[in-house]
Amino acid sequence: MTAKDLGEQDESLRELKVSSPQQVRSDSHLKVDVFQAATREISLTDLSLLQELIVGVFWPHRDRDLEMLIQLGQGYLALDEIGRPLSSAMKFEMGSEFAMLGMMITAPRLQTRGTGRWMLAQIMEDCGARDLRLSATRAGYRLYKNAGFQPVATIRQQQGIARAIVPPPPLAHTDVRAVEERDWPELLELDTGAYGADRQTILQALQVKSDCIVAERAGQIAGYAMIRNFGRGQVIGPVVADSDALAIQLIAPLIQKRAGTFLRLDTPVEEGELTEFLSAAGLVLYDTVTEMYLGKQRRATTDAVLYGLAAHSLG
């Protein structure tokens, strides 16, 4: 699929989300504090309402970031009788057997009122028997634990103003270069193994908005990394590699070209060679969330693995 085709696909997704009517679930009403709340399907017309929720929990998402998530997923927005946003929840399906849950936001004043549990129940019902994964903030951890989710990893949010770095020595028999059209089938296969599900639709949408490099070894794609605009700067991710050393080879040139700018990378990799490199490059530990799963734990833990998330909501 060419970049032109992907751009047209992105535009068709936009038209679909704008033109689809917002439907209210007839069984989805809840008394919240002194207000009666109801949910409706999220659409692109809800950007300003989602931003109200985002500001309340200090997330960095801009309209462009929310727009992409709405195009890629489905979910609900809870409103009170006068139209104020109370909570949101979304799912991002990847094939018939797996989904990520994301954009699980509840206004801070309502976080002990049952609103989050109510929204989680609705989105989980929509996912059916799919295996599920999510990134839990400290505020949401108990909610997901009580719903049956199990912790699997700590996601480290490494971010800051990138410093000028000396690139690491090249790895033997490994060529790091810009992605080419012919690389995509092999890249997608590598990603499916590392991620644990087929997220071709997600990666196709990210390709339009990202710079992408790959590592080629013995004629095969051994890893890749993307970078795109996000929040207050740019985010590096997804990143897939079979070792810390290869991950650093992929990430280093992305940082080197952007010294002096704000960068972020979210990684499930434990503290070690990669995180030490990121900190030295100015991307220090800012916060953590907990990766949790329900059903089968699908993300690979050996060979090619996930070194950088596309986003907390996308994994």
Stockholm file with secondary structure:
# STOCKHOLM 1.0

chainA/1-315         MTAKDLGEQDESLRELKVSSPQQVRSDSHLKVDVFQAATREISLTDLSLLQELIVGVFWPHRDRDLEMLIQLGQGYLALDEIGRPLSSAMKFEMGSEFAMLGMMITAPRLQTRGTGRWMLAQIMEDCGARDLRLSATRAGYRLYKNAGFQPVATIRQQQGIARAIVPPPPLAHTDVRAVEERDWPELLELDTGAYGADRQTILQALQVKSDCIVAERAGQIAGYAMIRNFGRGQVIGPVVADSDALAIQLIAPLIQKRAGTFLRLDTPVEEGELTEFLSAAGLVLYDTVTEMYLGKQRRATTDAVLYGLAAHSLG
#=GR chainA/1-315 SS CCHHHHHHHHHHHHHHHHHSCCCEEEEEEEEETTEEEEEEECCGGGHHHHHHHHHHHTCCCCHHHHHHHHHHCEEEEEECTTCCEEEEEEEEECSSSEEEEEEEEECGGGTTTTHHHHHHHHHHHHHTTCEEEEEECTTTHHHHHHTTCEEEEEEEEEEEECCCCCCCCCCTTEEEEECCGGGHHHHHHHHHHHHSSCCHHHHHHHHHHEEEEEEEETTEEEEEEEEEEETTEEEEEEEEESSHHHHHHHHHHHHHTTTTSEEEEEECSCSSHHHHHHHHTTCEEEEEEEEEEESCCCSCCSSSEEEECSCTTTC
#=GC SS_cons         CCHHHHHHHHHHHHHHHHHSCCCEEEEEEEEETTEEEEEEECCGGGHHHHHHHHHHHTCCCCHHHHHHHHHHCEEEEEECTTCCEEEEEEEEECSSSEEEEEEEEECGGGTTTTHHHHHHHHHHHHHTTCEEEEEECTTTHHHHHHTTCEEEEEEEEEEEECCCCCCCCCCTTEEEEECCGGGHHHHHHHHHHHHSSCCHHHHHHHHHHEEEEEEEETTEEEEEEEEEEETTEEEEEEEEESSHHHHHHHHHHHHHTTTTSEEEEEECSCSSHHHHHHHHTTCEEEEEEEEEEESCCCSCCSSSEEEECSCTTTC
//
